[in-house]
Amino acid sequence: MDKKFKECSEKLRKLVSDIQGAPYPGNVDDELYYIWYEHVQRSAMECYEFLDEYFPTDQKDISKALDNIAD
């Protein structure tokens, strides 16, 4: 497996794991949610930075796809 692909896969798995660990909305206090949110944001930024650095030609397609999802 290509080193960059393996690293990307590991980062994405970590991000998905972080998202799955989200506190349940009915049981959330502000501090617990804040800790979880900061952790997920860090993982997401690592993924985006990795994609921007190693897959710059794909970034436009990824950004476009994310924009379409948000709409």
Backbone as numpy.savetxt, mean C-alpha at the origin, in Angstrom:
# Nx Ny Nz CAx CAy CAz Cx Cy Cz
13.18 -16.04 -9.62 12.33 -14.86 -9.62 13.22 -13.62 -9.62
12.87 -12.67 -10.44 13.59 -11.41 -10.52 13.61 -10.72 -9.15
14.77 -10.16 -8.77 14.93 -9.53 -7.45 13.93 -8.39 -7.24
13.74 -7.54 -8.25 12.81 -6.40 -8.11 11.38 -6.90 -7.96
11.03 -7.92 -8.73 9.67 -8.46 -8.65 9.43 -9.07 -7.27
10.43 -9.78 -6.76 10.30 -10.39 -5.45 10.13 -9.32 -4.36
10.93 -8.26 -4.45 10.84 -7.18 -3.46 9.47 -6.50 -3.54
8.99 -6.28 -4.75 7.67 -5.66 -4.95 6.59 -6.55 -4.35
6.70 -7.84 -4.63 5.72 -8.79 -4.10 5.69 -8.77 -2.58
6.86 -8.71 -1.95 6.94 -8.67 -0.49 6.31 -7.40 0.07
6.55 -6.27 -0.59 5.98 -5.00 -0.14 4.45 -5.01 -0.26
3.96 -5.54 -1.36 2.52 -5.61 -1.56 1.86 -6.56 -0.56
2.52 -7.68 -0.29 1.98 -8.60 0.71 1.91 -7.94 2.08
2.93 -7.17 2.43 2.94 -6.45 3.72 1.81 -5.44 3.77
1.61 -4.72 2.67 0.53 -3.73 2.63 -0.83 -4.40 2.79
-1.06 -5.49 2.07 -2.33 -6.19 2.18 -2.53 -6.72 3.60
-1.47 -7.25 4.19 -1.55 -7.74 5.57 -1.91 -6.60 6.53
-1.29 -5.45 6.32 -1.59 -4.28 7.17 -3.05 -3.87 7.03
-3.55 -3.88 5.82 -4.94 -3.49 5.58 -5.89 -4.50 6.22
-5.56 -5.78 6.10 -6.40 -6.80 6.71 -6.44 -6.68 8.23
-5.41 -6.09 8.80 -5.35 -5.92 10.25 -6.07 -4.68 10.75
-6.88 -4.09 9.91 -7.60 -2.86 10.29 -8.48 -3.11 11.50
-8.52 -2.15 12.41 -9.40 -2.29 13.57 -10.86 -2.28 13.13
-11.67 -3.08 13.75 -13.10 -3.14 13.43 -13.75 -1.81 13.81
-14.51 -1.21 12.89 -15.05 0.15 13.13 -15.82 0.32 14.44
-16.56 -0.67 14.86 -17.34 -0.53 16.09 -16.50 -0.57 17.34
-15.27 -1.07 17.24 -14.42 -1.22 18.41 -13.20 -0.31 18.38
-13.25 0.72 17.60 -12.07 1.55 17.40 -12.08 2.75 18.34
-10.96 2.94 19.01 -10.77 4.21 19.69 -9.81 5.02 18.83
-9.72 6.29 19.06 -8.91 7.15 18.21 -7.44 6.75 18.17
-6.89 6.34 19.30 -5.48 5.99 19.35 -5.19 4.72 18.54
-6.02 3.71 18.68 -5.83 2.46 17.94 -5.91 2.71 16.44
-6.91 3.48 16.03 -7.06 3.78 14.61 -5.86 4.58 14.09
-5.39 5.54 14.84 -4.26 6.37 14.43 -3.01 5.51 14.24
-2.75 4.60 15.17 -1.59 3.72 15.05 -1.70 2.87 13.79
-2.87 2.27 13.58 -3.06 1.43 12.40 -2.92 2.25 11.12
-3.54 3.42 11.09 -3.51 4.28 9.90 -2.08 4.68 9.54
-1.29 5.08 10.53 0.10 5.46 10.28 0.90 4.27 9.72
0.67 3.11 10.26 1.38 1.90 9.82 1.04 1.59 8.36
-0.23 1.65 8.01 -0.66 1.37 6.64 -0.13 2.44 5.69
-0.15 3.68 6.09 0.36 4.76 5.24 1.83 4.55 4.92
2.62 4.14 5.91 4.04 3.86 5.68 4.22 2.75 4.65
3.47 1.69 4.78 3.56 0.58 3.84 3.15 1.01 2.44
2.09 1.79 2.34 1.63 2.27 1.03 2.67 3.17 0.38
3.28 4.04 1.15 4.31 4.92 0.58 5.51 4.13 0.09
5.90 3.10 0.83 7.00 2.25 0.39 6.67 1.59 -0.95
5.43 1.13 -1.09 5.02 0.50 -2.36 5.06 1.51 -3.50
4.49 2.69 -3.30 4.49 3.70 -4.34 5.91 4.14 -4.72
6.75 4.34 -3.73 8.13 4.75 -4.01 8.87 3.67 -4.81
8.64 2.42 -4.45 9.26 1.31 -5.17 8.78 1.29 -6.61
7.47 1.41 -6.81 6.93 1.41 -8.17 7.45 2.58 -8.98
7.50 3.75 -8.38 8.01 4.93 -9.08 9.46 4.75 -9.49
10.25 4.13 -8.61 11.68 3.99 -8.88 11.98 2.91 -9.91
11.34 1.76 -9.80 11.70 0.61 -10.63 10.78 0.34 -11.81
9.60 0.91 -11.80 8.66 0.68 -12.89 8.07 2.00 -13.37
8.91 2.97 -13.75 8.41 4.31 -14.10 7.49 4.32 -15.32
7.69 3.45 -16.29 6.81 3.46 -17.46 5.43 2.92 -17.10
5.36 2.07 -16.09 4.08 1.52 -15.66 3.34 2.47 -14.72
4.03 3.45 -14.18 3.43 4.34 -13.19 2.21 5.06 -13.75
2.28 5.50 -14.99 1.15 6.22 -15.58 -0.07 5.31 -15.65
0.14 4.06 -16.06 -0.98 3.13 -16.14 -1.55 2.83 -14.76
-0.67 2.68 -13.77 -1.11 2.42 -12.41 -1.89 3.62 -11.87
-1.35 4.82 -12.07 -2.04 6.04 -11.60 -3.39 6.19 -12.27
-3.44 5.92 -13.57 -4.70 6.03 -14.30 -5.72 5.03 -13.77
-5.27 3.80 -13.51 -6.16 2.78 -12.98 -6.69 3.18 -11.60
-5.80 3.72 -10.75 -6.24 4.15 -9.42 -7.20 5.32 -9.52
-6.98 6.23 -10.44 -7.90 7.35 -10.62 -9.28 6.86 -11.06
-9.29 5.85 -11.94 -10.57 5.29 -12.39 -11.32 4.62 -11.25
-10.59 3.97 -10.35 -11.22 3.33 -9.21 -11.83 4.38 -8.29
-11.11 5.49 -8.09 -11.57 6.55 -7.19 -12.80 7.26 -7.73
-12.96 7.27 -9.04 -14.12 7.97 -9.62 -15.35 7.19 -9.47
